[in-house]
Amino acid sequence: MTMEPAPENIAGEVVHRHSFEHRIEWGHVALAAAAIVIVVTVFGSDAVSAGESDTESDTARIGG
C-alpha cells in the first residue's frame, strides 16, 4: 500500500541530482604498460625472427 503525502506537506519543487565520478588508477595503467612492454620484448622479437626465417626458407625452397 502506497502512502501519499498530504497536499499541505508538498513544497512543489522537484530536484533531480546525478553525480558521476571518474578516477584513473595510475598504478593499473603503469602495470598494464609494463606488461605490454614485457610481452613485446619477449614475444615480439621472436615472432619477427620466426617470420623472417620462414620467409627465407620458403624462398630457398622455391629458388633452389
Residue pairs with C-beta under 8 A, 6 or more apart in sequence:
none
